[in-house]
Amino acid sequence: METLDWSNLGFGYRKTDYNVRIYYRNGKWGELETCSEETIPMHMAATCLHYGQECFEGLKAFRGKDGKIRIFRVDENAKRMQSTCRGILMAELPTEKFQEAICKVVKLNERFVPPYESGASLYIRPLLIGTGAQVGVHPANEYLFIVFVTPVGPYFKGGFATNPYVIIREYDRAAPLGTGCFKVGGNYAASLRANQKAHDLGYSCEFYLDSKEKKYIDEAGAANFFGIKNNTYITPKSTSILPSITNKSLMQLAKDMGIAVECRQIPEEELSTFEEAGACGTAAVISPIERIDDVENNKSYVIAKDGKPGPVCTKLYNKLRAIQYGDEPDVHNWITIVE
Ligand SMILES: *Cc1c(COP(=O)(O)O)cnc(C)c1O
């Protein structure tokens, strides 16, 4: 095994041994290839470079106490990538090929999967791009699917903690009938200015309201929102939110714990009524929210009154992490063990 300072790794790119690739040509996907090259030779008229035919996924592999490597809900990432492909007219990769590629790249880079005790994990980044040359605006006829991995440190280095967020009204991430519900790079390009503004103002991340009425909570930059009150888990319903697999998993765990789940519009003012709230996604699982400021409207919704993560967020966080690391039984069949 590699000897890295596992607990102090950040969230950055670190070279590993191999990536895996599958090419789509002549109307079909080819065989899975192993590659040690970090670059992609590509035609300058590739559609990913001009017309944004690009999508990605993000998931993690965890080393358990038993030394086994577990991947969390890989079939869900395969399905979401297929949905994205239908959204921006790219060739869909079948679930079995997606899973085979993920397991292979993790196995090949096994020495980079951090030890159990470190709280670190192996981040897996699948990427699908249009590589066929096209000058007119049309979908490509050739595609490349690549998966690389990189070890990442524990998200909460100083322990599970709350963060301040800010609503940005000046920029929209996605339109109501746009591509917000697909995991495409274009949404991220559209979010860079808002993200920078949030950071410049000293916040952990930006929050978006629905772009049509600017009334309802949509999501954070790269994480879904949920609020807790009256033993209920409430998460926004919107056509421009990316369906988070972490959020879907937390909804299931909440139900298992006897907490009611509601998926509905959340008006901004309702923020003042939540007992707890969190931003959820693969990176942090849950980032508990200290407060959400609406600076342009001179409002501040303080959620964690004592500045600490609440009991429901903490319970959900511990439960999901325990399943991911294999400390608790996988009753919902969410885990794939890499053999
Ligand atoms: C990836 C992503 C999320 C989180 O999804 P998970 O599947 O939980 O990692 C949330 N919002 C956006 C915009 C994303 O791109």
The ligand as a Tripos MOL2 file, in Angstrom:
@<TRIPOS>MOLECULE
LIG
   15    15     1     0     0
SMALL
NO_CHARGES

@<TRIPOS>ATOM
      1 C1        -23.2530   15.8740   -7.9040 C.3       1 LIG1
      2 C2        -24.1470   16.9580   -7.4390 C.ar      1 LIG1
      3 C3        -24.8510   16.8530   -6.2170 C.ar      1 LIG1
      4 C4        -24.6610   15.7160   -5.2290 C.3       1 LIG1
      5 O1        -25.0180   14.4710   -5.7210 O.3       1 LIG1
      6 P1        -24.5370   13.1430   -5.0030 P.3       1 LIG1
      7 O2        -24.9910   12.0570   -5.8920 O.co2     1 LIG1
      8 O3        -25.1550   13.0860   -3.6770 O.co2     1 LIG1
      9 O4        -23.0390   13.2430   -4.9080 O.co2     1 LIG1
     10 C5        -25.7390   17.8690   -5.8960 C.ar      1 LIG1
     11 N1        -25.9090   18.9370   -6.7000 N.ar      1 LIG1
     12 C6        -25.2340   19.0780   -7.8540 C.ar      1 LIG1
     13 C7        -25.4620   20.2940   -8.6910 C.3       1 LIG1
     14 C8        -24.3290   18.0940   -8.2610 C.ar      1 LIG1
     15 O5        -23.6640   18.2400   -9.4130 O.3       1 LIG1
@<TRIPOS>BOND
     1     1     2 1
     2     2     3 ar
     3     2    14 ar
     4     3     4 1
     5     3    10 ar
     6     4     5 1
     7     5     6 1
     8     6     7 2
     9     6     8 1
    10     6     9 1
    11    10    11 ar
    12    11    12 ar
    13    12    13 1
    14    12    14 ar
    15    14    15 1
@<TRIPOS>SUBSTRUCTURE
     1 LIG1         1 GROUP 0 **** ****
